[in-house]
Amino acid sequence: MVVGFAGCRTTPTQMRGGAVSAEYFGTTLSTTLGPEFRVPTVIAATEEAMRARGYTIVETSVTEESGTIVGRPPRFNVMPRMVVEASMTGEGTRISLRYEPFGDREVCEAMLDAVLRRLGV
């Protein structure tokens, strides 16, 4: 008898008319922007996007190298929550979005689109 397990697969998606390619793996949507997008700028754009959608910001930390912002959608106290992390890499700024606890690709894509719009992408 052969038993196989289905693993998580990376699912690519094009954002902003193909200007940005993002990957959804497990419960995380990730993309890398050019080095002209600094981590503090990405976190500030994310905060604006969250607030515009009615999210409550529950945690923010940012340096030039990495940053995290956590927000809760309207009408929720603890879960679900959106966690966005940004970090500098050799290629630019890596952005990862997770809608915890179970993930939601559409919510992550909508939030990334709002962030990219605020960044002028």
Chimera marker file (.cmm) of the C-alpha trace (Angstrom):
<marker_set name="trace">
<marker id="1" x="0.000" y="0.000" z="0.000" r="1" g="1" b="0" radius="0.5"/>
<marker id="2" x="1.300" y="3.436" z="-0.940" r="1" g="1" b="0" radius="0.5"/>
<marker id="3" x="0.360" y="6.398" z="1.153" r="1" g="1" b="0" radius="0.5"/>
<marker id="4" x="1.008" y="9.911" z="-0.079" r="1" g="1" b="0" radius="0.5"/>
<marker id="5" x="0.576" y="13.226" z="1.570" r="1" g="1" b="0" radius="0.5"/>
<marker id="6" x="-0.366" y="16.328" z="-0.295" r="1" g="1" b="0" radius="0.5"/>
<marker id="7" x="2.108" y="19.061" z="0.536" r="1" g="1" b="0" radius="0.5"/>
<marker id="8" x="1.581" y="22.770" z="0.399" r="1" g="1" b="0" radius="0.5"/>
<marker id="9" x="2.262" y="24.136" z="-3.040" r="1" g="1" b="0" radius="0.5"/>
<marker id="10" x="3.311" y="27.607" z="-4.001" r="1" g="1" b="0" radius="0.5"/>
<marker id="11" x="0.573" y="29.335" z="-5.939" r="1" g="1" b="0" radius="0.5"/>
<marker id="12" x="1.784" y="32.371" z="-7.911" r="1" g="1" b="0" radius="0.5"/>
<marker id="13" x="-0.424" y="35.378" z="-8.499" r="1" g="1" b="0" radius="0.5"/>
<marker id="14" x="0.046" y="38.615" z="-10.427" r="1" g="1" b="0" radius="0.5"/>
<marker id="15" x="-0.757" y="41.863" z="-8.647" r="1" g="1" b="0" radius="0.5"/>
<marker id="16" x="-1.306" y="45.408" z="-9.950" r="1" g="1" b="0" radius="0.5"/>
<marker id="17" x="-1.716" y="44.380" z="-13.587" r="1" g="1" b="0" radius="0.5"/>
<marker id="18" x="1.314" y="42.101" z="-13.581" r="1" g="1" b="0" radius="0.5"/>
<marker id="19" x="3.680" y="44.683" z="-12.070" r="1" g="1" b="0" radius="0.5"/>
<marker id="20" x="4.236" y="42.510" z="-8.983" r="1" g="1" b="0" radius="0.5"/>
<marker id="21" x="4.384" y="38.741" z="-8.696" r="1" g="1" b="0" radius="0.5"/>
<marker id="22" x="3.385" y="37.260" z="-5.337" r="1" g="1" b="0" radius="0.5"/>
<marker id="23" x="3.348" y="33.668" z="-4.049" r="1" g="1" b="0" radius="0.5"/>
<marker id="24" x="0.794" y="32.109" z="-1.724" r="1" g="1" b="0" radius="0.5"/>
<marker id="25" x="2.282" y="29.208" z="0.233" r="1" g="1" b="0" radius="0.5"/>
<marker id="26" x="0.519" y="27.567" z="3.177" r="1" g="1" b="0" radius="0.5"/>
<marker id="27" x="-1.198" y="30.553" z="4.752" r="1" g="1" b="0" radius="0.5"/>
<marker id="28" x="1.268" y="33.266" z="3.677" r="1" g="1" b="0" radius="0.5"/>
<marker id="29" x="1.295" y="35.604" z="0.683" r="1" g="1" b="0" radius="0.5"/>
<marker id="30" x="4.800" y="36.911" z="-0.083" r="1" g="1" b="0" radius="0.5"/>
<marker id="31" x="6.486" y="39.155" z="-2.598" r="1" g="1" b="0" radius="0.5"/>
<marker id="32" x="9.759" y="41.028" z="-2.952" r="1" g="1" b="0" radius="0.5"/>
<marker id="33" x="9.805" y="44.670" z="-3.986" r="1" g="1" b="0" radius="0.5"/>
<marker id="34" x="12.821" y="46.595" z="-5.214" r="1" g="1" b="0" radius="0.5"/>
<marker id="35" x="15.367" y="48.129" z="-2.829" r="1" g="1" b="0" radius="0.5"/>
<marker id="36" x="13.806" y="51.584" z="-3.358" r="1" g="1" b="0" radius="0.5"/>
<marker id="37" x="10.997" y="50.504" z="-1.004" r="1" g="1" b="0" radius="0.5"/>
<marker id="38" x="12.407" y="50.816" z="2.514" r="1" g="1" b="0" radius="0.5"/>
<marker id="39" x="10.980" y="48.714" z="5.353" r="1" g="1" b="0" radius="0.5"/>
<marker id="40" x="9.657" y="51.723" z="7.342" r="1" g="1" b="0" radius="0.5"/>
<marker id="41" x="7.859" y="52.963" z="4.208" r="1" g="1" b="0" radius="0.5"/>
<marker id="42" x="6.245" y="49.552" z="3.642" r="1" g="1" b="0" radius="0.5"/>
<marker id="43" x="5.090" y="49.328" z="7.275" r="1" g="1" b="0" radius="0.5"/>
<marker id="44" x="3.672" y="52.880" z="7.122" r="1" g="1" b="0" radius="0.5"/>
<marker id="45" x="1.786" y="52.043" z="3.906" r="1" g="1" b="0" radius="0.5"/>
<marker id="46" x="0.477" y="48.870" z="5.528" r="1" g="1" b="0" radius="0.5"/>
<marker id="47" x="-0.749" y="50.796" z="8.563" r="1" g="1" b="0" radius="0.5"/>
<marker id="48" x="-2.584" y="53.243" z="6.284" r="1" g="1" b="0" radius="0.5"/>
<marker id="49" x="-4.174" y="50.355" z="4.359" r="1" g="1" b="0" radius="0.5"/>
<marker id="50" x="-5.254" y="48.587" z="7.550" r="1" g="1" b="0" radius="0.5"/>
<marker id="51" x="-6.755" y="51.729" z="9.083" r="1" g="1" b="0" radius="0.5"/>
<marker id="52" x="-8.600" y="52.523" z="5.837" r="1" g="1" b="0" radius="0.5"/>
<marker id="53" x="-10.207" y="49.074" z="6.087" r="1" g="1" b="0" radius="0.5"/>
<marker id="54" x="-11.229" y="49.615" z="9.712" r="1" g="1" b="0" radius="0.5"/>
<marker id="55" x="-8.557" y="47.395" z="11.254" r="1" g="1" b="0" radius="0.5"/>
<marker id="56" x="-7.388" y="48.021" z="14.811" r="1" g="1" b="0" radius="0.5"/>
<marker id="57" x="-3.585" y="48.105" z="15.002" r="1" g="1" b="0" radius="0.5"/>
<marker id="58" x="-2.509" y="45.974" z="17.969" r="1" g="1" b="0" radius="0.5"/>
<marker id="59" x="1.261" y="45.808" z="17.418" r="1" g="1" b="0" radius="0.5"/>
<marker id="60" x="3.883" y="47.643" z="15.398" r="1" g="1" b="0" radius="0.5"/>
<marker id="61" x="7.642" y="47.351" z="15.412" r="1" g="1" b="0" radius="0.5"/>
<marker id="62" x="9.993" y="48.659" z="12.745" r="1" g="1" b="0" radius="0.5"/>
<marker id="63" x="13.678" y="49.240" z="12.055" r="1" g="1" b="0" radius="0.5"/>
<marker id="64" x="15.496" y="49.867" z="8.777" r="1" g="1" b="0" radius="0.5"/>
<marker id="65" x="16.044" y="46.102" z="8.405" r="1" g="1" b="0" radius="0.5"/>
<marker id="66" x="12.720" y="44.583" z="9.491" r="1" g="1" b="0" radius="0.5"/>
<marker id="67" x="9.252" y="45.421" z="10.652" r="1" g="1" b="0" radius="0.5"/>
<marker id="68" x="5.999" y="43.832" z="11.759" r="1" g="1" b="0" radius="0.5"/>
<marker id="69" x="2.477" y="45.159" z="12.012" r="1" g="1" b="0" radius="0.5"/>
<marker id="70" x="-0.489" y="43.252" z="13.418" r="1" g="1" b="0" radius="0.5"/>
<marker id="71" x="-4.076" y="44.347" z="12.951" r="1" g="1" b="0" radius="0.5"/>
<marker id="72" x="-7.542" y="43.001" z="13.763" r="1" g="1" b="0" radius="0.5"/>
<marker id="73" x="-10.394" y="43.430" z="11.320" r="1" g="1" b="0" radius="0.5"/>
<marker id="74" x="-13.536" y="45.287" z="12.438" r="1" g="1" b="0" radius="0.5"/>
<marker id="75" x="-15.853" y="43.543" z="14.916" r="1" g="1" b="0" radius="0.5"/>
<marker id="76" x="-13.238" y="41.051" z="16.155" r="1" g="1" b="0" radius="0.5"/>
<marker id="77" x="-11.423" y="41.043" z="19.498" r="1" g="1" b="0" radius="0.5"/>
<marker id="78" x="-8.662" y="38.456" z="19.256" r="1" g="1" b="0" radius="0.5"/>
<marker id="79" x="-8.825" y="36.408" z="16.061" r="1" g="1" b="0" radius="0.5"/>
<marker id="80" x="-8.623" y="36.603" z="13.129" r="1" g="1" b="0" radius="0.5"/>
<marker id="81" x="-5.759" y="39.004" z="12.688" r="1" g="1" b="0" radius="0.5"/>
<marker id="82" x="-3.573" y="40.203" z="9.841" r="1" g="1" b="0" radius="0.5"/>
<marker id="83" x="0.175" y="39.928" z="10.370" r="1" g="1" b="0" radius="0.5"/>
<marker id="84" x="2.422" y="41.740" z="7.892" r="1" g="1" b="0" radius="0.5"/>
<marker id="85" x="6.185" y="41.427" z="8.053" r="1" g="1" b="0" radius="0.5"/>
<marker id="86" x="8.735" y="43.284" z="5.940" r="1" g="1" b="0" radius="0.5"/>
<marker id="87" x="12.467" y="42.672" z="5.819" r="1" g="1" b="0" radius="0.5"/>
<marker id="88" x="15.454" y="43.711" z="3.745" r="1" g="1" b="0" radius="0.5"/>
<marker id="89" x="16.991" y="41.031" z="1.559" r="1" g="1" b="0" radius="0.5"/>
<marker id="90" x="19.751" y="41.104" z="-1.019" r="1" g="1" b="0" radius="0.5"/>
<marker id="91" x="17.115" y="41.613" z="-3.712" r="1" g="1" b="0" radius="0.5"/>
<marker id="92" x="15.012" y="44.306" z="-2.019" r="1" g="1" b="0" radius="0.5"/>
<marker id="93" x="12.248" y="44.342" z="0.567" r="1" g="1" b="0" radius="0.5"/>
<marker id="94" x="10.410" y="41.077" z="1.236" r="1" g="1" b="0" radius="0.5"/>
<marker id="95" x="6.775" y="41.443" z="2.347" r="1" g="1" b="0" radius="0.5"/>
<marker id="96" x="4.815" y="38.565" z="3.904" r="1" g="1" b="0" radius="0.5"/>
<marker id="97" x="1.122" y="38.685" z="4.834" r="1" g="1" b="0" radius="0.5"/>
<marker id="98" x="-0.686" y="36.090" z="6.994" r="1" g="1" b="0" radius="0.5"/>
<marker id="99" x="-4.337" y="36.103" z="7.968" r="1" g="1" b="0" radius="0.5"/>
<marker id="100" x="-4.283" y="34.092" z="11.185" r="1" g="1" b="0" radius="0.5"/>
<marker id="101" x="-5.215" y="31.553" z="12.345" r="1" g="1" b="0" radius="0.5"/>
<marker id="102" x="-6.268" y="29.667" z="9.199" r="1" g="1" b="0" radius="0.5"/>
<marker id="103" x="-5.235" y="31.868" z="6.304" r="1" g="1" b="0" radius="0.5"/>
<marker id="104" x="-7.309" y="33.583" z="3.642" r="1" g="1" b="0" radius="0.5"/>
<marker id="105" x="-5.711" y="34.155" z="0.263" r="1" g="1" b="0" radius="0.5"/>
<marker id="106" x="-8.289" y="36.682" z="-0.920" r="1" g="1" b="0" radius="0.5"/>
<marker id="107" x="-7.968" y="38.842" z="2.200" r="1" g="1" b="0" radius="0.5"/>
<marker id="108" x="-4.163" y="38.782" z="1.912" r="1" g="1" b="0" radius="0.5"/>
<marker id="109" x="-4.285" y="39.670" z="-1.790" r="1" g="1" b="0" radius="0.5"/>
<marker id="110" x="-6.682" y="42.558" z="-1.138" r="1" g="1" b="0" radius="0.5"/>
<marker id="111" x="-4.440" y="43.906" z="1.638" r="1" g="1" b="0" radius="0.5"/>
<marker id="112" x="-1.297" y="43.573" z="-0.488" r="1" g="1" b="0" radius="0.5"/>
<marker id="113" x="-3.049" y="45.370" z="-3.340" r="1" g="1" b="0" radius="0.5"/>
<marker id="114" x="-3.969" y="48.227" z="-0.977" r="1" g="1" b="0" radius="0.5"/>
<marker id="115" x="-0.376" y="48.436" z="0.292" r="1" g="1" b="0" radius="0.5"/>
<marker id="116" x="1.046" y="48.430" z="-3.235" r="1" g="1" b="0" radius="0.5"/>
<marker id="117" x="-1.386" y="51.163" z="-4.267" r="1" g="1" b="0" radius="0.5"/>
<marker id="118" x="-0.195" y="53.334" z="-1.360" r="1" g="1" b="0" radius="0.5"/>
<marker id="119" x="3.422" y="52.683" z="-2.381" r="1" g="1" b="0" radius="0.5"/>
<marker id="120" x="2.649" y="53.839" z="-5.911" r="1" g="1" b="0" radius="0.5"/>
<marker id="121" x="3.218" y="50.459" z="-7.554" r="1" g="1" b="0" radius="0.5"/>
<link id1="1" id2="2" r="1" g="1" b="0" radius="0.2"/>
<link id1="2" id2="3" r="1" g="1" b="0" radius="0.2"/>
<link id1="3" id2="4" r="1" g="1" b="0" radius="0.2"/>
<link id1="4" id2="5" r="1" g="1" b="0" radius="0.2"/>
<link id1="5" id2="6" r="1" g="1" b="0" radius="0.2"/>
<link id1="6" id2="7" r="1" g="1" b="0" radius="0.2"/>
<link id1="7" id2="8" r="1" g="1" b="0" radius="0.2"/>
<link id1="8" id2="9" r="1" g="1" b="0" radius="0.2"/>
<link id1="9" id2="10" r="1" g="1" b="0" radius="0.2"/>
<link id1="10" id2="11" r="1" g="1" b="0" radius="0.2"/>
<link id1="11" id2="12" r="1" g="1" b="0" radius="0.2"/>
<link id1="12" id2="13" r="1" g="1" b="0" radius="0.2"/>
<link id1="13" id2="14" r="1" g="1" b="0" radius="0.2"/>
<link id1="14" id2="15" r="1" g="1" b="0" radius="0.2"/>
<link id1="15" id2="16" r="1" g="1" b="0" radius="0.2"/>
<link id1="16" id2="17" r="1" g="1" b="0" radius="0.2"/>
<link id1="17" id2="18" r="1" g="1" b="0" radius="0.2"/>
<link id1="18" id2="19" r="1" g="1" b="0" radius="0.2"/>
<link id1="19" id2="20" r="1" g="1" b="0" radius="0.2"/>
<link id1="20" id2="21" r="1" g="1" b="0" radius="0.2"/>
<link id1="21" id2="22" r="1" g="1" b="0" radius="0.2"/>
<link id1="22" id2="23" r="1" g="1" b="0" radius="0.2"/>
<link id1="23" id2="24" r="1" g="1" b="0" radius="0.2"/>
<link id1="24" id2="25" r="1" g="1" b="0" radius="0.2"/>
<link id1="25" id2="26" r="1" g="1" b="0" radius="0.2"/>
<link id1="26" id2="27" r="1" g="1" b="0" radius="0.2"/>
<link id1="27" id2="28" r="1" g="1" b="0" radius="0.2"/>
<link id1="28" id2="29" r="1" g="1" b="0" radius="0.2"/>
<link id1="29" id2="30" r="1" g="1" b="0" radius="0.2"/>
<link id1="30" id2="31" r="1" g="1" b="0" radius="0.2"/>
<link id1="31" id2="32" r="1" g="1" b="0" radius="0.2"/>
<link id1="32" id2="33" r="1" g="1" b="0" radius="0.2"/>
<link id1="33" id2="34" r="1" g="1" b="0" radius="0.2"/>
<link id1="34" id2="35" r="1" g="1" b="0" radius="0.2"/>
<link id1="35" id2="36" r="1" g="1" b="0" radius="0.2"/>
<link id1="36" id2="37" r="1" g="1" b="0" radius="0.2"/>
<link id1="37" id2="38" r="1" g="1" b="0" radius="0.2"/>
<link id1="38" id2="39" r="1" g="1" b="0" radius="0.2"/>
<link id1="39" id2="40" r="1" g="1" b="0" radius="0.2"/>
<link id1="40" id2="41" r="1" g="1" b="0" radius="0.2"/>
<link id1="41" id2="42" r="1" g="1" b="0" radius="0.2"/>
<link id1="42" id2="43" r="1" g="1" b="0" radius="0.2"/>
<link id1="43" id2="44" r="1" g="1" b="0" radius="0.2"/>
<link id1="44" id2="45" r="1" g="1" b="0" radius="0.2"/>
<link id1="45" id2="46" r="1" g="1" b="0" radius="0.2"/>
<link id1="46" id2="47" r="1" g="1" b="0" radius="0.2"/>
<link id1="47" id2="48" r="1" g="1" b="0" radius="0.2"/>
<link id1="48" id2="49" r="1" g="1" b="0" radius="0.2"/>
<link id1="49" id2="50" r="1" g="1" b="0" radius="0.2"/>
<link id1="50" id2="51" r="1" g="1" b="0" radius="0.2"/>
<link id1="51" id2="52" r="1" g="1" b="0" radius="0.2"/>
<link id1="52" id2="53" r="1" g="1" b="0" radius="0.2"/>
<link id1="53" id2="54" r="1" g="1" b="0" radius="0.2"/>
<link id1="54" id2="55" r="1" g="1" b="0" radius="0.2"/>
<link id1="55" id2="56" r="1" g="1" b="0" radius="0.2"/>
<link id1="56" id2="57" r="1" g="1" b="0" radius="0.2"/>
<link id1="57" id2="58" r="1" g="1" b="0" radius="0.2"/>
<link id1="58" id2="59" r="1" g="1" b="0" radius="0.2"/>
<link id1="59" id2="60" r="1" g="1" b="0" radius="0.2"/>
<link id1="60" id2="61" r="1" g="1" b="0" radius="0.2"/>
<link id1="61" id2="62" r="1" g="1" b="0" radius="0.2"/>
<link id1="62" id2="63" r="1" g="1" b="0" radius="0.2"/>
<link id1="63" id2="64" r="1" g="1" b="0" radius="0.2"/>
<link id1="64" id2="65" r="1" g="1" b="0" radius="0.2"/>
<link id1="65" id2="66" r="1" g="1" b="0" radius="0.2"/>
<link id1="66" id2="67" r="1" g="1" b="0" radius="0.2"/>
<link id1="67" id2="68" r="1" g="1" b="0" radius="0.2"/>
<link id1="68" id2="69" r="1" g="1" b="0" radius="0.2"/>
<link id1="69" id2="70" r="1" g="1" b="0" radius="0.2"/>
<link id1="70" id2="71" r="1" g="1" b="0" radius="0.2"/>
<link id1="71" id2="72" r="1" g="1" b="0" radius="0.2"/>
<link id1="72" id2="73" r="1" g="1" b="0" radius="0.2"/>
<link id1="73" id2="74" r="1" g="1" b="0" radius="0.2"/>
<link id1="74" id2="75" r="1" g="1" b="0" radius="0.2"/>
<link id1="75" id2="76" r="1" g="1" b="0" radius="0.2"/>
<link id1="76" id2="77" r="1" g="1" b="0" radius="0.2"/>
<link id1="77" id2="78" r="1" g="1" b="0" radius="0.2"/>
<link id1="78" id2="79" r="1" g="1" b="0" radius="0.2"/>
<link id1="79" id2="80" r="1" g="1" b="0" radius="0.2"/>
<link id1="80" id2="81" r="1" g="1" b="0" radius="0.2"/>
<link id1="81" id2="82" r="1" g="1" b="0" radius="0.2"/>
<link id1="82" id2="83" r="1" g="1" b="0" radius="0.2"/>
<link id1="83" id2="84" r="1" g="1" b="0" radius="0.2"/>
<link id1="84" id2="85" r="1" g="1" b="0" radius="0.2"/>
<link id1="85" id2="86" r="1" g="1" b="0" radius="0.2"/>
<link id1="86" id2="87" r="1" g="1" b="0" radius="0.2"/>
<link id1="87" id2="88" r="1" g="1" b="0" radius="0.2"/>
<link id1="88" id2="89" r="1" g="1" b="0" radius="0.2"/>
<link id1="89" id2="90" r="1" g="1" b="0" radius="0.2"/>
<link id1="90" id2="91" r="1" g="1" b="0" radius="0.2"/>
<link id1="91" id2="92" r="1" g="1" b="0" radius="0.2"/>
<link id1="92" id2="93" r="1" g="1" b="0" radius="0.2"/>
<link id1="93" id2="94" r="1" g="1" b="0" radius="0.2"/>
<link id1="94" id2="95" r="1" g="1" b="0" radius="0.2"/>
<link id1="95" id2="96" r="1" g="1" b="0" radius="0.2"/>
<link id1="96" id2="97" r="1" g="1" b="0" radius="0.2"/>
<link id1="97" id2="98" r="1" g="1" b="0" radius="0.2"/>
<link id1="98" id2="99" r="1" g="1" b="0" radius="0.2"/>
<link id1="99" id2="100" r="1" g="1" b="0" radius="0.2"/>
<link id1="100" id2="101" r="1" g="1" b="0" radius="0.2"/>
<link id1="101" id2="102" r="1" g="1" b="0" radius="0.2"/>
<link id1="102" id2="103" r="1" g="1" b="0" radius="0.2"/>
<link id1="103" id2="104" r="1" g="1" b="0" radius="0.2"/>
<link id1="104" id2="105" r="1" g="1" b="0" radius="0.2"/>
<link id1="105" id2="106" r="1" g="1" b="0" radius="0.2"/>
<link id1="106" id2="107" r="1" g="1" b="0" radius="0.2"/>
<link id1="107" id2="108" r="1" g="1" b="0" radius="0.2"/>
<link id1="108" id2="109" r="1" g="1" b="0" radius="0.2"/>
<link id1="109" id2="110" r="1" g="1" b="0" radius="0.2"/>
<link id1="110" id2="111" r="1" g="1" b="0" radius="0.2"/>
<link id1="111" id2="112" r="1" g="1" b="0" radius="0.2"/>
<link id1="112" id2="113" r="1" g="1" b="0" radius="0.2"/>
<link id1="113" id2="114" r="1" g="1" b="0" radius="0.2"/>
<link id1="114" id2="115" r="1" g="1" b="0" radius="0.2"/>
<link id1="115" id2="116" r="1" g="1" b="0" radius="0.2"/>
<link id1="116" id2="117" r="1" g="1" b="0" radius="0.2"/>
<link id1="117" id2="118" r="1" g="1" b="0" radius="0.2"/>
<link id1="118" id2="119" r="1" g="1" b="0" radius="0.2"/>
<link id1="119" id2="120" r="1" g="1" b="0" radius="0.2"/>
<link id1="120" id2="121" r="1" g="1" b="0" radius="0.2"/>
</marker_set>
